[in-house]
Amino acid sequence: MGGALLLEGRPFEAHEVFEDTWKAADGAERGLWRALAQVAVGLTHARRGNPRGAVTLLRRGAASLAGYASGEPGATARPYSIDTGYVAARAGGLADQIEREGLEHVSPDAFLLRLRP
C-alpha cells in the first residue's frame, strides 16, 4: 500500500503506512520499513519546499536500503519484492539532484517513486 501511495504522489501518507509497519515489525524488517519511511519523509520535505530536509532524509533512507541490497547479515535484497538497490539508487540520486540543482529544477515526476523498476 505504501508503494502505491508513493506512485500517486502521496509521500506523507506512504510515510505513515511505512512507519506503522516499522513500529509493528521485529528484527531486520524494522530497518527496512524505517528506511522506506525515511525516504517517504524526504519526498514529503521536497514537496513542501524544504531541500535540506529532503536531502538529509533521502540519503539516510538510501544508505539503510543499500545495506539490504548489499546483503548485510540478516537482510534480504528483495524483501516483499521491493528492489532495495533500485530504491536506494533513486533516493540517493534524487538527493544529489536536489543538492546540485535545487528543488525548483527537479521535475515533479522525479518525486514519484517506484519500489521496483
C-alpha positions as a Markdown table, in Angstrom:
| # | Residue | x | y | z |
|---|---|---|---|---|
| 1 | Met | 0.0 | 0.0 | 0.0 |
| 2 | Gly | 2.8 | 2.4 | 0.8 |
| 3 | Gly | 4.4 | 1.8 | -2.6 |
| 4 | Ala | 1.1 | 2.7 | -4.3 |
| 5 | Leu | 0.9 | 5.9 | -2.3 |
| 6 | Leu | 4.4 | 6.9 | -3.4 |
| 7 | Leu | 3.4 | 6.4 | -7.0 |
| 8 | Glu | 0.3 | 8.6 | -6.5 |
| 9 | Gly | 2.4 | 11.4 | -5.2 |
| 10 | Arg | 1.3 | 11.0 | -1.6 |
| 11 | Pro | 4.6 | 10.5 | 0.3 |
| 12 | Phe | 3.3 | 11.7 | 3.6 |
| 13 | Glu | 0.6 | 9.1 | 3.6 |
| 14 | Ala | 3.1 | 6.5 | 2.5 |
| 15 | His | 5.3 | 7.5 | 5.4 |
| 16 | Glu | 2.5 | 6.8 | 7.8 |
| 17 | Val | 2.0 | 3.3 | 6.3 |
| 18 | Phe | 5.7 | 2.5 | 6.5 |
| 19 | Glu | 6.0 | 4.0 | 10.0 |
| 20 | Asp | 3.1 | 1.9 | 11.3 |
| 21 | Thr | 4.7 | -1.2 | 9.7 |
| 22 | Trp | 8.1 | -0.3 | 11.1 |
| 23 | Lys | 6.8 | 0.0 | 14.6 |
| 24 | Ala | 5.0 | -3.3 | 14.5 |
| 25 | Ala | 7.9 | -5.2 | 12.9 |
| 26 | Asp | 10.6 | -7.3 | 14.5 |
| 27 | Gly | 14.2 | -7.8 | 13.7 |
| 28 | Ala | 15.7 | -6.9 | 10.4 |
| 29 | Glu | 12.4 | -5.9 | 9.0 |
| 30 | Arg | 12.2 | -2.9 | 11.3 |
| 31 | Gly | 15.2 | -1.4 | 9.5 |
| 32 | Leu | 13.6 | -1.9 | 6.1 |
| 33 | Trp | 10.3 | -0.2 | 7.0 |
| 34 | Arg | 12.2 | 2.6 | 8.8 |
| 35 | Ala | 14.3 | 3.2 | 5.7 |
| 36 | Leu | 11.3 | 3.4 | 3.5 |
| 37 | Ala | 9.6 | 5.8 | 5.9 |
| 38 | Gln | 12.7 | 8.0 | 5.8 |
| 39 | Val | 12.6 | 8.1 | 2.0 |
| 40 | Ala | 8.9 | 9.0 | 2.1 |
| 41 | Val | 9.6 | 11.8 | 4.6 |
| 42 | Gly | 12.4 | 13.0 | 2.3 |
| 43 | Leu | 9.9 | 13.2 | -0.5 |
| 44 | Thr | 7.5 | 15.0 | 1.7 |
| 45 | His | 10.1 | 17.6 | 2.6 |
| 46 | Ala | 10.8 | 18.0 | -1.1 |
| 47 | Arg | 7.2 | 18.5 | -2.0 |
| 48 | Arg | 6.9 | 21.1 | 0.8 |
| 49 | Gly | 9.9 | 23.1 | -0.4 |
| 50 | Asn | 12.5 | 22.0 | 2.2 |
| 51 | Pro | 15.6 | 20.9 | 0.3 |
| 52 | Arg | 17.8 | 20.4 | 3.3 |
| 53 | Gly | 15.3 | 18.1 | 5.0 |
| 54 | Ala | 14.7 | 16.3 | 1.7 |
| 55 | Val | 18.4 | 15.6 | 1.1 |
| 56 | Thr | 19.0 | 14.5 | 4.6 |
| 57 | Leu | 16.1 | 12.0 | 4.8 |
| 58 | Leu | 16.5 | 10.7 | 1.3 |
| 59 | Arg | 20.2 | 10.0 | 1.9 |
| 60 | Arg | 19.5 | 8.4 | 5.3 |
| 61 | Gly | 16.9 | 6.1 | 3.9 |
| 62 | Ala | 19.0 | 5.3 | 0.8 |
| 63 | Ala | 22.0 | 4.4 | 3.0 |
| 64 | Ser | 19.9 | 2.0 | 5.0 |
| 65 | Leu | 18.3 | 0.4 | 2.0 |
| 66 | Ala | 21.8 | 0.0 | 0.4 |
| 67 | Gly | 22.6 | -2.3 | 3.2 |
| 68 | Tyr | 19.8 | -4.6 | 2.2 |
| 69 | Ala | 20.9 | -4.5 | -1.4 |
| 70 | Ser | 24.5 | -5.4 | -0.5 |
| 71 | Gly | 23.4 | -8.4 | 1.5 |
| 72 | Glu | 24.1 | -7.2 | 5.0 |
| 73 | Pro | 23.8 | -10.0 | 7.6 |
| 74 | Gly | 20.1 | -10.7 | 8.3 |
| 75 | Ala | 19.0 | -8.6 | 5.3 |
| 76 | Thr | 17.4 | -9.7 | 2.0 |
| 77 | Ala | 17.9 | -7.7 | -1.2 |
| 78 | Arg | 14.3 | -8.0 | -2.3 |
| 79 | Pro | 12.1 | -8.3 | 0.7 |
| 80 | Tyr | 8.4 | -8.2 | -0.2 |
| 81 | Ser | 9.5 | -7.8 | -3.9 |
| 82 | Ile | 10.9 | -4.4 | -3.0 |
| 83 | Asp | 14.1 | -3.8 | -5.0 |
| 84 | Thr | 16.1 | -2.1 | -2.2 |
| 85 | Gly | 19.1 | -1.4 | -4.5 |
| 86 | Tyr | 16.8 | 0.4 | -7.0 |
| 87 | Val | 15.0 | 2.4 | -4.3 |
| 88 | Ala | 18.4 | 3.3 | -2.7 |
| 89 | Ala | 19.8 | 4.5 | -6.0 |
| 90 | Arg | 16.7 | 6.5 | -6.9 |
| 91 | Ala | 16.5 | 8.2 | -3.5 |
| 92 | Gly | 20.3 | 8.9 | -3.4 |
| 93 | Gly | 20.2 | 10.2 | -7.0 |
| 94 | Leu | 17.3 | 12.5 | -6.2 |
| 95 | Ala | 19.1 | 13.8 | -3.1 |
| 96 | Asp | 22.2 | 14.6 | -5.3 |
| 97 | Gln | 20.0 | 16.3 | -7.9 |
| 98 | Ile | 18.2 | 18.4 | -5.3 |
| 99 | Glu | 21.6 | 19.4 | -3.8 |
| 100 | Arg | 23.1 | 20.2 | -7.2 |
| 101 | Glu | 20.2 | 21.9 | -9.0 |
| 102 | Gly | 17.8 | 23.0 | -6.2 |
| 103 | Leu | 14.2 | 21.9 | -5.8 |
| 104 | Glu | 12.9 | 24.3 | -8.4 |
| 105 | His | 14.8 | 22.5 | -11.2 |
| 106 | Val | 13.6 | 19.0 | -10.3 |
| 107 | Ser | 10.7 | 17.6 | -12.3 |
| 108 | Pro | 7.6 | 16.8 | -10.2 |
| 109 | Asp | 7.7 | 13.3 | -11.7 |
| 110 | Ala | 11.0 | 12.8 | -10.0 |
| 111 | Phe | 9.1 | 12.6 | -6.7 |
| 112 | Leu | 7.0 | 9.7 | -7.8 |
| 113 | Leu | 9.0 | 6.7 | -6.6 |
| 114 | Arg | 8.5 | 3.0 | -7.5 |
| 115 | Leu | 9.7 | 0.3 | -5.2 |
| 116 | Arg | 11.0 | -1.7 | -8.2 |
| 117 | Pro | 11.9 | -0.9 | -11.8 |
